[in-house]
Amino acid sequence: MKDETIKSPLKAFMKQRRMGLNDFIQKIASNSYTCKHPEVQSILKISQPQEPELMNANPSPPPSPSQQINLGPSSNPHAKPSDFHFLKVIGKGSFGKVLLARHKAEEQFYAVKVLQKKAILKKKEEKHIMSERNVLLKNVKHPFLVGLHFSFQTADKLYFVLDYINGGELFYHLQRERCFLEPRARFYAAEIASALGYLHSLNIVYRDLKPENILLDSQGHIVLTDFGLCKENIEHNGTTSTFCGTPEYLAPEVLHKQPYDRTVDWWCLGAVLYEMLYGLPPFYSRNTAEMYDNILNKPLQLKPNITNSARHLLEGLLQKDRTKRLGAKDDFMEIKNHIFFSLINWDDLINKKITPPFNPNVSGPSDLRHFDPEFTEEPVPNSIGKSPDSILITASVKEAAEAFLGFSYAPPMDSFL
């Protein structure tokens, strides 16, 4: 039987894209041929997050009740899984699932992200999950960022109750159409840039821009989701150095183990725009070691089927030297003022007065045509809508419950026992 990567390069590419960086690193680490490549050896040495707070082998002790994070408007002290009818699986990740759910009392539809605490603790990812929650709280209704309605937890799971967006992932639409015409790519790039500029204004670097994290709403507007890799408190000239992201979109400075700043998001915008116009990320190779080498060393090659302004923008965003990259001096304003976006009225854009170039034409919340059947055909696990029975509360579940005391209202552990 032939290797799947030979049979279907596109299928293998899509499967690889669905994997998180950690899983992907583990996969290439198990391939002795790939591991011999010096770039891969270098990458594997830094594949674990390197910020001091993430290197501690022992999880931080849980905060005392007096240190619990105030959830402000998102706090719902009475929320519980049984408040919802969980209808369909609409997404999956390393730590759990995203489900379409209807609130029984409100009859409102939400996307509920349900994460397994044990899985998060096993990979020592508590900081990233709390960071996601914190970033969601800071979104004061920006039109192109997914909104958090409230969050709550049981002893073994975390629940994010989010806006339900059912126009499909940009990745899903790119898969079906291969690439987009330039006006459509410009519209999406402008809305994405607006969202990134807003996050930067809050001193947040997004760090994981890719078509899987870009959704279309029911009218066809962009909605950025999944803030698990966001880095907070990055001032205008501030840097960070954690190795994280998705292989195809890693900026050269991240691969070089150098400190990086918010310009990493403009590199990713360039990679996504390139993919929208050409169908694959700019330095893509099925051979991961070769792809990393391309990102670091290969000059950007642009085929002649795009306009000069698109060409100029891609060259500016995909500049390997971050100090010379478009956005290095004046962040979002440089992108906003680029000639490629001269046709965009930014006030109209932010107010959603520009008609999207593609309408998903969904008939209502139950219309799942733009979700991958890989997700929607999966049965909804019975445990999703239940709190754990008291008899099943184990020491590991108790530890998991205590590790996320700041996430939302958590009943005292005594009530579980």
Phi, psi and omega per residue, in radians:
M1 nan 2.303 -3.082
K2 -1.258 2.656 3.082
D3 -1.101 2.479 -3.085
E4 -1.062 -0.588 -3.117
T5 -1.180 -0.473 3.092
I6 -1.374 -0.739 -3.111
K7 -1.081 -0.799 -3.022
S8 -2.552 1.545 -3.134
P9 -0.992 -0.708 -3.100
L10 -1.163 -0.711 3.128
K11 -1.119 -0.752 3.123
A12 -1.105 -0.710 3.119
F13 -1.052 -0.789 -3.110
M14 -1.147 -0.697 3.139
K15 -1.112 -0.746 3.135
Q16 -1.083 -0.695 -3.111
R17 -1.126 -0.473 -3.125
R18 -1.307 -0.271 -3.070
M19 -1.490 2.487 3.043
G20 -1.257 2.881 -3.104
L21 -1.035 -0.758 -3.096
N22 -1.074 -0.799 3.135
D23 -1.105 -0.680 -3.103
F24 -1.165 -0.741 3.108
I25 -1.034 -0.769 3.138
Q26 -1.079 -0.642 -3.123
K27 -1.154 -0.811 -3.109
I28 -1.262 -0.461 3.125
A29 -1.155 -0.448 -3.113
S30 -1.490 -0.054 -3.134
N31 -1.758 1.876 -3.008
S32 -1.095 -0.616 -3.130
Y33 -1.134 -0.839 -3.124
T34 -1.064 -0.696 -3.049
C35 -1.125 -0.372 -3.105
K36 -1.275 -0.338 -3.120
H37 -1.192 2.258 -3.059
P38 -1.015 -0.630 3.134
E39 -1.114 -0.715 -3.126
V40 -1.173 -0.700 3.111
Q41 -1.038 -0.715 3.119
S42 -1.119 -0.748 -3.126
I43 -1.121 -0.768 -3.084
L44 -1.075 -0.522 3.132
K45 -1.187 -0.435 -3.082
I46 -1.978 0.274 -3.019
S47 -1.250 -0.209 3.062
Q48 -1.610 2.490 3.105
P49 -0.947 2.420 -2.980
Q50 -2.003 0.150 3.075
E51 -1.296 2.466 -3.028
P52 -0.889 -0.705 -3.064
E53 -1.210 -0.301 -3.128
L54 -1.730 -0.099 -3.074
M55 -1.597 -0.222 -3.119
N56 -1.136 2.163 -3.086
A57 -1.167 -0.452 -3.124
N58 -1.788 2.280 3.103
P59 -1.052 2.572 3.098
S60 -1.070 2.584 3.083
P61 -1.115 2.608 -3.120
P62 -1.114 2.571 3.129
P63 -1.171 2.635 3.064
S64 -1.283 2.824 -3.121
P65 -0.927 -0.570 -3.108
S66 -1.241 -0.313 -3.139
Q67 -1.712 0.043 -3.090
Q68 -1.075 2.497 -3.096
I69 -1.279 2.341 3.100
N70 -1.414 2.010 -3.088
L71 -1.347 -0.131 3.112
G72 1.000 -2.362 -3.029
P73 -1.136 -0.310 -3.104
S74 -1.504 -0.155 -3.067
S75 -1.214 2.260 3.049
N76 -2.291 1.583 -3.018
P77 -1.139 -0.225 -3.063
H78 -1.895 -0.028 -3.063
A79 -1.211 2.525 3.096
K80 -2.649 2.786 -3.072
P81 -0.993 -0.603 -3.071
S82 -1.236 -0.075 3.049
D83 -1.252 -0.228 -2.992
F84 -2.098 2.576 2.837
H85 -1.629 2.042 3.099
F86 -1.566 2.015 -2.898
L87 -1.735 -0.786 -3.045
K88 -2.626 2.589 2.948
V89 -1.407 2.204 -3.128
I90 -2.103 -0.010 3.107
G91 -2.990 2.769 3.128
K92 -2.449 2.625 3.086
G93 -2.524 -2.972 -3.084
S94 -1.120 -0.551 -2.981
F95 -1.980 0.036 -3.122
G96 2.899 -2.673 -3.018
K97 -2.307 2.795 2.962
V98 -1.945 2.273 -3.077
L99 -2.178 2.513 2.936
L100 -1.323 2.209 -3.111
A101 -2.383 2.559 3.049
R102 -1.954 2.214 3.100
H103 -1.235 2.182 -3.004
K104 -1.082 -0.753 -3.082
A105 -1.363 -0.793 -3.066
E106 -1.413 -0.378 -3.009
E107 1.016 0.488 3.119
Q108 -1.690 2.508 3.104
F109 -1.612 2.413 3.096
Y110 -2.372 2.787 2.891
A111 -1.699 2.067 -3.113
V112 -1.901 2.059 3.132
K113 -1.600 2.063 -3.063
V114 -1.973 2.049 -3.069
L115 -1.996 2.427 3.119
Q116 -1.463 2.094 -3.119
K117 -1.070 -0.697 -3.088
K118 -1.060 -0.716 3.141
A119 -1.145 -0.682 3.127
I120 -1.139 -0.805 -3.118
L121 -1.131 -0.654 -3.112
K122 -1.050 -0.663 3.139
K123 -1.683 0.140 3.124
K124 0.929 0.873 -3.084
E125 -1.898 0.290 -3.098
E126 -0.971 -0.703 -3.084
K127 -1.082 -0.711 -3.124
H128 -1.178 -0.662 -3.134
I129 -1.176 -0.753 3.114
M130 -1.158 -0.610 3.096
S131 -1.100 -0.719 3.113
E132 -1.046 -0.788 -3.133
R133 -1.093 -0.738 -3.122
N134 -1.120 -0.718 -3.138
V135 -1.160 -0.727 3.109
L136 -1.032 -0.653 -3.137
L137 -1.163 -0.512 -3.091
K138 -1.399 -0.207 -3.127
N139 -1.304 1.714 -3.140
V140 -1.488 1.126 3.088
K141 0.976 0.920 2.949
H142 -1.322 2.350 -2.997
P143 -1.092 -0.384 -3.059
F144 -1.948 0.336 3.048
L145 -2.145 2.412 -3.140
V146 -1.118 2.493 -3.105
G147 -1.753 2.469 3.036
L148 -1.668 2.184 3.102
H149 -1.503 -0.842 2.991
F150 -2.901 2.937 3.107
S151 -2.336 2.625 3.077
F152 -2.696 3.066 -3.109
Q153 -2.578 2.741 2.914
T154 -1.951 -3.047 -3.109
A155 -1.099 -0.492 -3.041
D156 -2.084 -0.080 -3.082
K157 -2.421 2.697 2.986
L158 -1.930 2.489 -3.114
Y159 -2.198 2.115 2.962
F160 -1.794 2.137 3.095
V161 -1.756 1.870 -2.940
L162 -2.021 2.879 2.968
D163 -0.946 2.432 3.060
Y164 -1.618 2.036 -3.084
I165 -2.041 2.053 -3.010
N166 -2.154 0.501 3.036
G167 -1.528 -0.071 3.082
G168 1.703 2.717 3.062
E169 -1.210 2.541 3.015
L170 -0.989 -0.634 3.107
F171 -1.007 -0.746 -3.123
Y172 -1.098 -0.750 -3.126
H173 -1.251 -0.654 3.090
L174 -1.121 -0.701 3.095
Q175 -0.958 -0.788 -3.047
R176 -1.347 -0.574 -3.021
E177 -1.865 -0.120 3.097
R178 1.340 -0.949 3.054
C179 -2.733 2.969 -3.103
F180 -1.978 2.672 2.987
L181 -1.202 2.746 -3.003
E182 -1.027 -0.738 3.133
P183 -1.040 -0.683 3.129
R184 -1.190 -0.752 3.109
A185 -1.090 -0.666 3.133
R186 -1.109 -0.771 -3.138
F187 -1.040 -0.857 -3.135
Y188 -1.118 -0.754 -3.118
A189 -1.084 -0.652 3.136
A190 -1.151 -0.793 -3.141
E191 -1.163 -0.664 3.097
I192 -1.113 -0.809 -3.132
A193 -1.050 -0.686 3.107
S194 -1.058 -0.768 3.128
A195 -1.140 -0.756 3.126
L196 -1.130 -0.723 3.110
G197 -1.043 -0.686 3.107
Y198 -1.132 -0.807 3.102
L199 -1.034 -0.748 3.126
H200 -1.082 -0.617 3.121
S201 -1.132 -0.364 3.067
L202 -1.681 0.209 -3.097
N203 1.072 0.657 3.098
I204 -2.026 2.242 3.022
V205 -1.762 2.260 -3.018
Y206 -1.312 -0.856 2.969
R207 1.289 -0.178 -3.081
D208 -2.381 0.733 3.128
L209 -1.244 2.196 3.092
K210 -2.840 2.780 -3.054
P211 -1.040 -0.416 3.103
E212 -1.227 -0.431 -3.111
N213 -1.696 0.117 3.140
I214 -1.984 2.000 -3.124
L215 -1.806 2.783 2.941
L216 -1.881 2.394 3.078
D217 -1.440 -3.086 -3.016
S218 -1.145 -0.333 3.088
Q219 -1.641 -0.315 -3.131
G220 1.926 0.182 3.068
H221 -1.486 2.696 3.132
I222 -1.261 2.458 2.960
V223 -2.387 2.026 3.083
L224 -1.384 2.421 -3.141
T225 -2.370 3.074 3.084
D226 1.107 1.544 -3.098
F227 -1.784 0.396 -3.056
G228 -1.135 -0.440 -3.126
L229 -1.831 0.165 3.104
C230 -1.087 2.551 3.047
K231 -2.026 2.131 -3.107
E232 -1.546 2.872 3.001
N233 1.073 0.660 3.036
I234 -1.728 1.818 -3.123
E235 -1.166 3.101 -3.031
H236 -0.891 -0.807 -3.130
N237 -1.868 0.274 -3.101
G238 -1.326 2.722 3.113
T239 -2.296 2.897 3.019
T240 -2.488 3.052 -3.039
S241 -2.474 0.200 3.139
T242 -1.111 2.372 3.065
F243 -1.485 1.847 3.124
C244 -2.763 2.890 -3.105
G245 2.288 -2.841 -3.129
T246 -2.071 2.336 -2.942
P247 -0.804 -0.845 -3.064
E248 -1.101 -0.366 -2.978
Y249 -1.969 0.101 -3.119
L250 -1.178 2.243 3.119
A251 -1.308 2.703 -3.107
P252 -0.958 -0.687 -3.090
E253 -1.166 -0.504 3.081
V254 -1.223 -0.785 3.115
L255 -1.128 -0.576 -3.138
H256 -1.359 -0.011 -3.116
K257 1.113 0.451 3.130
Q258 -1.623 2.725 3.010
P259 -1.038 2.543 3.129
Y260 -2.361 2.906 -3.061
D261 -2.305 -2.791 -3.057
R262 -1.167 -0.267 3.110
T263 -1.140 -0.247 3.066
V264 -1.056 -0.571 3.117
D265 -1.225 -0.553 3.140
W266 -1.306 -0.566 2.993
W267 -1.029 -0.831 -3.119
C268 -1.109 -0.646 3.071
L269 -1.073 -0.730 3.094
G270 -1.068 -0.727 -3.137
A271 -1.140 -0.709 3.139
V272 -1.216 -0.726 3.104
L273 -1.088 -0.765 3.098
Y274 -1.015 -0.787 -3.124
E275 -1.131 -0.664 3.109
M276 -1.103 -0.634 -3.085
L277 -1.470 -0.537 -3.013
Y278 -2.042 -0.246 3.066
G279 1.701 -0.267 3.080
L280 -2.460 2.713 3.073
P281 -1.065 2.758 -2.933
P282 -1.082 -0.598 -3.063
F283 -2.051 0.460 -2.999
Y284 -1.146 2.414 2.944
S285 -2.566 2.550 3.071
R286 -1.155 -0.451 3.078
N287 -1.494 1.928 -3.028
T288 -1.054 -0.728 -3.140
A289 -1.063 -0.708 3.113
E290 -1.164 -0.675 3.123
M291 -1.091 -0.773 3.109
Y292 -1.086 -0.721 3.123
D293 -1.114 -0.696 3.087
N294 -1.052 -0.810 -3.128
I295 -1.031 -0.724 -3.078
L296 -1.339 -0.655 -2.904
N297 -2.182 -0.426 -3.018
K298 -1.394 2.290 3.077
P299 -1.106 2.583 3.101
L300 -1.153 2.233 3.120
Q301 -1.983 2.174 -3.103
L302 -2.073 2.140 3.091
K303 -1.220 2.743 -2.983
P304 -1.389 0.181 -3.045
N305 -1.609 0.431 3.055
I306 -2.232 2.857 -3.111
T307 -1.266 2.845 3.114
N308 -1.085 -0.610 -3.118
S309 -1.212 -0.655 3.088
A310 -1.146 -0.707 3.113
R311 -1.048 -0.825 -3.109
H312 -1.114 -0.706 3.136
L313 -1.138 -0.797 -3.138
L314 -1.091 -0.688 3.108
E315 -1.120 -0.624 3.125
G316 -1.257 -0.735 -3.101
L317 -1.307 -0.627 -3.086
L318 -1.703 0.603 3.039
Q319 -1.350 2.147 -3.039
K320 -1.159 -0.547 3.099
D321 -1.493 1.916 -3.033
R322 -1.092 -0.440 -3.134
T323 -1.263 -0.324 3.118
K324 -1.835 -0.010 -3.069
R325 -1.234 2.581 3.043
L326 -1.054 2.244 -3.084
G327 1.804 -0.186 -3.103
A328 -1.179 -0.589 -3.071
K329 -1.556 -0.874 -2.993
D330 -2.228 0.441 3.021
D331 0.850 -2.296 -3.011
F332 -1.006 -0.567 -3.094
M333 -1.052 -0.598 3.122
E334 -1.169 -0.687 3.130
I335 -1.208 -0.809 -3.104
K336 -1.001 -0.665 -3.057
N337 -1.579 0.054 -3.130
H338 -1.215 2.548 -3.069
I339 -1.028 -0.501 3.125
F340 -1.018 -0.538 -3.107
F341 -1.758 0.281 -3.089
S342 -1.115 -0.401 3.130
L343 -1.451 -0.110 -3.082
I344 -1.609 2.191 2.957
N345 -1.572 1.876 -2.974
W346 -1.189 -0.531 3.076
D347 -1.159 -0.768 3.101
D348 -1.127 -0.656 -3.128
L349 -1.055 -0.890 -3.064
I350 -1.170 -0.457 3.112
N351 -1.620 0.162 3.115
K352 0.988 0.661 3.117
K353 -1.623 -0.106 3.084
I354 -1.618 2.217 -3.132
T355 -1.219 2.159 3.131
P356 -1.035 2.576 -3.097
P357 -1.270 -0.250 -3.141
F358 -2.412 2.278 3.106
N359 -1.891 2.085 -3.130
P360 -1.102 -0.291 3.084
N361 0.942 0.773 3.098
V362 -1.409 2.501 -3.054
S363 -1.496 -0.268 -3.118
G364 2.884 -3.083 -3.070
P365 -1.029 -0.521 -3.091
S366 -1.470 -0.016 3.127
D367 -1.438 1.851 -3.037
L368 -1.892 0.407 -3.016
R369 -1.081 -0.429 -3.082
H370 -1.688 0.138 3.044
F371 -1.712 2.522 -3.135
D372 -1.130 2.221 3.096
P373 -0.999 -0.397 3.053
E374 -0.934 -0.595 3.129
F375 -1.554 -0.926 -2.940
T376 -1.190 -0.382 3.126
E377 -1.484 -0.110 3.136
E378 -1.380 2.368 3.133
P379 -1.176 2.559 3.090
V380 -1.312 2.133 -3.130
P381 -1.091 2.409 3.131
N382 -1.035 -0.574 -3.045
S383 -1.219 -0.311 -3.069
I384 -1.013 -0.738 -3.039
G385 -1.669 0.254 -3.097
K386 -2.151 2.567 2.914
S387 -1.441 2.611 -3.112
P388 -1.123 2.457 3.068
D389 -1.125 2.558 -3.097
S390 -1.001 -0.557 -3.092
I391 -1.217 -0.355 -3.095
L392 -1.641 -0.034 -3.116
I393 -1.251 1.946 -3.115
T394 -1.844 3.060 3.128
A395 -1.051 -0.699 -3.110
S396 -1.177 -0.631 3.092
V397 -1.177 -0.691 3.123
K398 -1.099 -0.734 3.110
E399 -1.087 -0.733 3.134
A400 -1.091 -0.731 -3.133
A401 -1.095 -0.719 -3.077
E402 -1.261 -0.465 -3.079
A403 -1.210 -0.320 -3.050
F404 -2.081 0.596 -3.081
L405 -1.033 -0.502 -3.113
G406 -1.459 -0.070 -3.025
F407 -1.169 -0.773 3.124
S408 -2.919 -2.955 3.027
Y409 -1.029 2.239 3.078
A410 -2.221 2.150 3.099
P411 -1.046 2.633 3.098
P412 -0.977 2.525 -3.090
M413 -1.029 -0.489 -3.126
D414 -1.001 -0.557 -3.077
S415 -1.268 -0.292 3.115
F416 -1.481 -0.319 -2.915
L417 -1.746 nan nan
